[in-house]
Amino acid sequence: MTEIPALTDLEFLPFIDSNGQLLEQFQGKVGIYAIFDQTKTLKYVGFSRDVFLSLRQHLVRCVSECYWVKVQVIDRPNRTILETIRAAWLEGTAISDEAKWTQPIQVKEFMTDEERSTYEKAIDELGQIKALKNAARRVESEIMTQLKARNVQAEIRFNPKLKEEGLLDLK
C-alpha cells in the first residue's frame, strides 16, 4: 500500500498564477487534488488522469470557489489507492453538490424568466435548441467575465455542439 499523503502536509498552490495561467506543471499528470476557496476552506477533492485538464474544467464550473489547490501526483496510478487517499482527505468534510464540480453546466438552471418563456413557448425542437443556445451563450459570457476579472489568460473554449443541448463544457 502506498503511503497516504496528509492533506495538511501539501503546499497550497494558487489556482491562477501571477501571469493569469493555470497550473501547467500538472498537464498530463495523474494525481489527486483538493480545491479550496479564497478562505482556504476545502470545497472538493478529485482525482484525474490529467490534473491540469480537470482543474481547468473545475475552474469554469465553479469560478468563485477555485482559489487554492493542493496536488499529489501519483507515479503508478491505481483507482483503489486514489479512492483511499480521497476518503482520507475528505474525512470529516461534507462536499456539497458534487455534480456541479463533475458534470457539464446545465444552462436551464440559469435561464432568465424571459429565456425560460422563449424555451417553453418554442413551437418545435429547433426553436427550443435556439433558445438553449442563446441561454448557453449568455451563461458562457458571464463565466468568461468572471474569469477575466480573475485575470485568467489561459485559453478557455467551450464545446459548441453541447450548447444545443443546453450544456456548457470545455472542448
N, C-alpha and C positions, 0 to 999 in steps of 0.2 A: 504494500500500500504506500502510495506517495504521501509525503508529509503534507498536511493541510496548512497552507499559509494563513496566518491570522490576519484578518482584515485590518486590524489596528496597526500591524507591522508594515503595511504597504503605504507608499507615499501618495499623497493627494496630488493629482495632476490636473492642471486646468483643462477643461473640455475644449476651449478655444485658446490658442496661444496668442502672444502679443502681435503676431503678423496676421491674425484672423484665420489661421489654418487649424485643421483638426489634427488629431494625433496620428500622423502618417507613419510613425515608427511601428505601429501595430498593423499596418497593411499586410494582409496575407498571413497574419499570425493567429494561431489557435490559442484561445485563452478564456479566462473567466474575468468578469469585470463587475464593479459596483459603481452605480451612478448616484451622485449626491447633488442636492440643490445648493443655492447660494449660502445657506447657513451650515453646509456640510452635514445635512440630515440625509440619511440613506433613503433612496427612493426606489431603486431597482437593482437586482442582481441577475446577470445573464451570462451565458457562455456562447461562444461562436467559433466557427472555422475561420472567420476573418473579422477580428475585433474592430478594425478600422471601419469596415462597411456597416457593421452593426451599430457602432457608436454614432455614425453619421445618420443612420435611419432613426435612432432614438432621439437625436437632436431635433430632427424635423418633426417628429411626432409629439415631443414634449419639450419644446424650446425653453420654457420657463423653469424647467426642473433639472436641466443638464448644465451644471456649472463645474462640477468636480468629478473625477473618476479615479478609481484605483484598479489597476490591471495586474493580473498574474498570467504570464504566458506559460503555456504547457507544451513541453517538447514532444512528449508521446501522449497525444490525446486519447482519452478513454472516457466515454459518457458516464460511466459509474463514478469515476473519480471526480469529474466535473460536477455531477449532481451532489456528490458528498460534500464538496467544497461549498457549493451554492447553499446547501442546507445549513452548513456550519455558519456561513456568513449571515444568513437570514435569521438565525436563531434568535427568538425574542422580538423579531421585527415583522410587522404585517405589511405586505406590499398591497396597496390598494389599486384596484383596476389594472391588473396585469395586461389586459387586452390592449389598452391604449399604448403600451410600450411595444407590444409584439405584433399587432395587426395593422394593416393599412388604415389610414384615417377614413372614417365613414362620413362623407360630406353631408348626408341627410341630417346628421345630428347637429350640424352647424348652420343649417339653412335659415335664412331670414323668413319672416312670415310671408313676404312677397314671393320669395323663391319657392317656398313650400306650396303656395297657392298656384303659382305657374305650373309647378310639377304635377299637382293634383288635378288641375283643370286641363292638362295636356290631352288632346283628343286621340293621340296614338303614341306608340312606343318612341317614334322619332322625336316627338315633342318632349317626352319625358327625358330622353337622352340629352337633348339640347339643354333642358332645364338643369339636369345634373352637371353637365359640363360647365355651364355658366357658374353654378354654385361652387364647383371644384376650382375654377379659375379664381374666384373671389377668395376662397379659403387659402389657396396656394399663395396668392398675392399677400394676404395677411401674414402667413408664415414667413415669406421672403422678407417682409418688412421687419418682422421680429428678428430674423437672422441678421439683417443689415444693421439693425440697432445694436446687435451684439458684436458687430464688426466681423462677421463671418465672410471671409474672402474665398473660401473653397467653393468649387463649382457644385451646385445643387441642381439636379434635373429630375423632374417628376416624370413618371411613365405616362405618356399622353393617352395610351389605349385604356388605362384604368379609369380615367376621368369619366368616360361614357357610362361606367358602372357606378359612378358616384364615389370612387375610391381615389385616395392620394397615396402614392408610394413612390419611392425613389427608383429611378431607372438603373 
